[in-house]
Amino acid sequence: MEALYNFLVSLDGMLGGAPWFPFVLLGVGLFFTIYLKFPQIRYFKHAWQVVTGKFDHKGDPGDTTHFRALTTALSGTVGTGNISGVAFAIFLGGPAALFWMWATAFLGMTTKFVEVTLSHKYRVQTEDGTMAGGPMYYMDRRLNMKWLAVAFAVATVISSFGTGNLPQSNGIATSIEATFGFDPLIVGSVLGILLALVILGGIQRIAAFTAKVVPLMAVIYLIGALGVIFANLENIGPSFAAVIGDAFSGSAAAGGFLGASLAYAFNRGVNRGLFSNEAGQGSAPIAHAAAKTKEPASEGMVSLLEPFIDTILICTVTGLVILSSGVWKEKHQNVFDRSDMLFVSGHYDDSKQQDVENLYKYINDIDDSGITPFSGTIQVVNGTAVSDGFTLINARSVAEDVTYSLGNEDPFTGTLKIEKGKPVKENLEISGKSLVHSAALTTIAFTRGFFGDFGQYIVSIGLMLFAFSTAIAWSYYGDRAMTYLLGPRSVMPYRVIYVAGFVWASFSDTTLVWALSAVAIVVMTLPNLFGIVLLSKEMKQTVNDYWAKVNK
């Protein structure tokens, strides 16, 4: 697993973690925003009118309504990205990361408008009478690039696991275990059965389910979040100031947080923003292809609301909860994930300015930090290290009150061998105080409000609903991709594997799952961005034709 994690991290470094990727993603969104004259602003009111059915026509082809298509697509985007993803972005990049999530969402509103319109225009009716659409169809039917369509469809199937399945299941199980103490395997198995019951009903059952669950889960989550925000109202102003003030300078060290460079905050904020709203990824067009309408641009209008609701509203609320409560820079007792920790040579103290500066350079991949991974042995007596010459970094912070125990929770005594910063002993559990990230960070933040410890239950329930609905939506994206690749008969085997993967991810390593999702997102996004840029002139003409009909 560690070798797989290292491979995924290396791959992510060449793709989503590479300096060029955020510029490509934002560049396409900026190009279309200017080219189409800011549709996310000009068409915002009209989009809400379309959702309410004002422009519906009886007998329009499709499988579901505008509203249900929107909630299905939202259920695919509103998931762990809004709870775990925001926390992960702030953990990595500090307050500045939230600003770049906003930027990604604003430009992403236009990107989603474009990709949904073009995909809807070239949707097809399958053998079973249902609609199938998505970027693979405009790539095939309009661009005549079968190879690109196949590449995108394959990437969609992979991403259905890396984006919509594995991290969602893992996020649910981690949160419920932390809150209620339930075994992750049991949680995954029960929800896996429920997942199978829903997705076997196809788009009609999926759309009906999400139309009920999405509004409910949003209300539950917002009530809990507002309880924290109002309890820490005096910190809201400084939090906004930090988000905006750090946007072009990076976030300085604060508490246990060792700081994040501008480049790191920018990259991680954009990356997590994409994971949250999926604008440009090409996933939402698959859900919107089922909408009943003859006008592709009308469904495009509906889709531009998604990044607004998902990121600008829900992710901002989560960000303010984490920042105003102050938990993002505090060290908390936790069990360290193997992939999160690293032993480095020398003794470092984050209360000393020079040590903080060196650690800042090291964790932000800035040259000349002078810090190297530790290799050697550590003497441990009754769970406590008695030798010196090393510092344990966990979750990008200096770990404190560290204890070592065996798999049966007995304190470890003996010699611990470390190679290139990692302990060789596999069944060793290391715990202590450090920064935390993902769902665990958001869960702690929700306990710092009017609801007190009860806030953690709101996160668990919200996360379960958010993530479960995301897994349902992504199963539909995957089965449409399989339909394109191998026909309707391939859908059932795909669904079986999808459910099995959901159960497996519930007890797998958190960081490994996030690493997989980061790679899968980019593999799916690049072909879609390439395709919509090639069709920019057609997009503008399609929008002009739409308004000509509306204004008659």
GIFEN-V248140 format. One record per residue. OMEGA is omega in whole degrees, -180 to 180 (999 if undefined). D_LAST is the distance of its C-alpha to the last C-alpha in Angstrom with 1 decimal. Layout:
# GIFEN-V248140
omega,d_last
OMEGA,D_LAST
OMEGA,D_LAST
This chain:
# GIFEN-V248140
omega,d_last
-180,60.9
178,61.8
178,61.7
179,58.3
-180,57.1
178,58.5
-179,56.8
178,53.4
179,53.9
179,54.8
178,51.7
178,49.5
178,51.2
-177,50.0
-176,46.5
180,44.9
-179,47.8
-178,47.9
-174,47.0
-172,44.3
179,42.2
180,40.6
176,39.7
-178,38.0
-180,36.0
-179,35.1
178,34.6
178,31.9
179,30.1
178,30.6
-178,29.4
177,26.0
179,25.7
-177,26.1
-180,24.3
174,21.1
174,21.7
180,22.9
-179,20.2
176,22.8
-174,22.4
-175,18.8
-174,17.4
-180,20.2
-179,18.7
-180,15.6
179,18.2
178,20.0
178,17.1
-179,16.6
-178,20.4
177,20.6
-177,18.4
-176,15.5
179,13.1
175,15.8
-179,15.6
179,19.0
177,20.6
-179,19.1
178,22.0
-175,24.2
-174,27.2
-177,26.3
176,23.8
-177,22.0
-179,24.7
175,27.6
178,26.5
-178,26.5
176,29.9
179,31.3
178,30.4
179,31.7
176,34.9
-179,35.4
180,35.2
-177,36.6
-178,40.2
177,43.5
-179,41.6
-179,40.8
-180,44.4
-174,46.6
178,44.5
178,44.1
180,47.8
179,48.6
180,46.6
176,48.3
-178,51.7
-171,51.3
-179,49.7
-178,50.2
-178,47.6
-178,46.1
-179,44.8
178,42.4
-178,40.8
170,40.1
176,38.6
-179,36.1
179,35.3
-179,34.9
-178,32.5
178,30.3
180,29.9
176,29.9
178,26.6
180,25.0
-179,27.3
176,26.4
-178,22.6
-174,23.3
180,25.9
180,24.1
-178,20.8
-180,23.0
180,25.3
-178,22.8
-175,21.3
177,24.8
-180,26.1
173,28.2
-175,29.5
-179,33.2
-178,36.1
176,36.1
179,32.5
179,31.3
175,28.8
-179,30.3
-178,28.7
-178,29.7
-179,30.4
-178,33.0
176,30.4
177,28.4
-178,31.8
-170,33.0
-178,30.1
-178,28.4
-177,31.2
179,33.9
-178,36.1
-179,37.8
180,40.5
178,38.1
179,36.3
179,39.7
180,40.9
-179,37.9
177,38.4
179,42.1
178,41.4
178,39.1
179,41.9
-177,44.3
177,42.0
175,41.4
-174,45.1
180,45.4
-171,42.3
-173,41.5
-171,44.9
-179,48.1
179,47.3
178,45.7
-179,48.7
179,51.1
178,49.4
-175,49.6
180,53.3
-178,54.4
-179,52.9
176,54.3
-179,57.7
-176,57.9
-173,56.9
179,58.4
-180,60.9
179,59.6
-179,60.4
-180,57.4
179,58.3
178,58.1
-179,54.8
-179,53.4
-180,54.8
-179,53.4
176,49.9
177,50.1
179,50.7
178,47.7
180,45.5
-178,46.6
-179,45.8
-171,42.2
177,41.2
-180,42.7
178,40.0
-172,37.3
-179,33.7
-180,33.4
179,36.6
-179,35.8
179,32.4
180,33.9
-176,36.7
179,34.8
179,32.3
-172,35.5
-175,37.5
178,35.2
-179,34.5
-176,38.2
179,39.6
-180,37.5
180,38.8
-177,42.4
-178,42.4
178,40.8
179,43.4
-179,46.2
180,44.9
176,44.4
178,48.0
-177,49.2
-179,47.0
177,48.1
-179,51.7
-173,51.5
-179,49.3
-180,51.7
-178,51.0
178,47.1
177,47.2
179,49.7
177,47.8
180,44.6
179,46.8
-180,48.4
-177,45.1
-178,43.8
-179,47.2
-171,48.3
-176,45.1
178,46.4
-173,50.1
-177,50.5
-178,52.1
177,55.8
179,58.4
-178,58.6
178,60.9
179,61.2
-173,58.1
177,59.4
179,56.3
179,53.6
178,52.8
-178,49.5
-178,49.0
-180,49.9
179,47.6
-177,44.7
-178,45.2
178,45.7
178,42.9
-180,40.4
180,42.0
176,42.0
177,38.4
179,37.3
-178,39.5
-173,37.8
174,34.1
179,34.3
-178,31.5
-178,32.0
178,34.3
-178,31.9
-177,32.9
179,29.8
-180,27.6
178,30.0
-177,29.3
178,25.5
-179,25.5
-174,26.4
180,23.2
176,21.2
174,17.8
-176,16.3
180,14.6
-177,17.6
180,16.0
178,15.4
174,19.1
177,19.9
-180,18.4
-173,20.8
-179,23.7
177,23.7
-174,25.0
179,28.1
178,30.1
-179,29.4
-173,30.8
-172,33.5
-176,34.9
178,33.8
-171,34.5
-180,37.1
177,39.0
178,39.3
178,40.8
179,43.2
180,44.1
176,44.8
-178,47.0
-177,49.0
-177,49.4
180,50.1
178,52.7
-174,54.4
-176,55.2
-179,53.7
179,56.8
175,59.4
-177,61.7
178,61.8
179,64.2
174,62.9
-173,64.0
169,63.2
-178,61.2
-178,63.2
179,60.3
-172,59.8
179,63.4
174,65.5
178,69.1
-179,69.6
178,73.0
179,74.4
-179,74.1
-177,71.0
-176,70.3
172,66.9
179,68.6
-173,69.9
-178,67.7
178,68.9
179,68.5
179,64.9
179,64.2
179,65.7
177,63.8
179,60.5
-176,61.0
-175,62.0
177,59.2
176,56.5
176,58.0
-175,59.3
172,62.4
176,65.8
-178,65.8
-178,69.2
180,68.5
176,69.2
-178,69.1
171,72.3
-178,74.6
-179,77.8
178,79.2
177,78.8
-179,81.5
179,80.2
178,82.4
176,81.3
-177,77.6
179,77.9
-180,78.2
176,81.6
-175,81.2
177,79.4
-179,77.8
173,74.2
178,71.1
175,68.6
176,65.0
-180,62.6
176,58.9
178,59.1
178,61.7
-178,65.5
179,66.6
176,69.1
-175,71.5
176,71.2
-178,73.0
179,73.6
179,74.1
-177,74.3
179,72.0
177,74.2
174,73.6
178,77.3
-179,77.7
173,78.3
179,81.6
-179,82.5
-179,81.3
-179,77.6
180,76.8
177,73.8
179,72.5
174,69.9
-177,68.8
177,68.5
-179,71.1
-177,72.6
-173,73.3
-174,70.4
-180,71.2
176,71.5
-180,69.4
-179,68.9
-180,67.6
180,67.6
177,65.4
170,62.5
174,58.9
-178,56.7
177,53.2
-174,50.3
-179,50.2
180,53.8
179,52.8
179,49.8
178,52.1
-179,54.7
-178,52.2
177,51.0
-176,54.6
-179,54.6
-178,52.7
-176,53.0
178,53.3
-178,56.2
179,57.3
180,54.9
-180,52.1
179,53.1
177,52.3
178,48.7
-178,48.4
180,49.9
179,47.7
-179,44.6
180,45.5
-180,46.3
-180,42.9
-173,41.0
-179,42.9
179,43.2
177,39.4
178,39.0
179,41.6
-179,39.7
-177,36.4
175,38.2
178,40.0
177,36.6
-180,35.8
-177,39.2
173,39.1
177,35.8
177,37.5
177,40.5
178,38.5
-174,37.2
-170,40.7
179,42.9
-176,40.9
-177,40.6
-178,44.5
-174,44.8
-176,42.9
176,45.8
177,48.4
-178,45.9
179,45.5
180,49.3
180,49.8
179,47.0
179,48.7
178,52.1
179,50.9
179,49.5
-179,53.0
-175,54.8
-177,52.8
-179,53.8
179,57.3
-176,56.8
-177,57.1
-174,54.3
178,54.3
-179,54.4
179,51.2
179,49.4
178,50.7
-179,49.3
-180,45.9
180,45.7
-176,46.4
-180,44.1
-175,41.1
180,41.5
179,42.3
-173,38.9
-172,36.9
178,38.0
-179,36.7
179,33.2
178,33.0
-178,34.2
-176,31.6
176,28.4
178,29.7
-177,30.0
-176,26.3
-180,25.0
178,23.1
179,21.4
-180,20.5
180,18.7
179,16.8
178,15.9
179,14.5
178,12.5
-180,11.0
-178,10.3
177,8.5
178,6.4
-178,5.4
-175,5.6
178,3.8
999,0.0
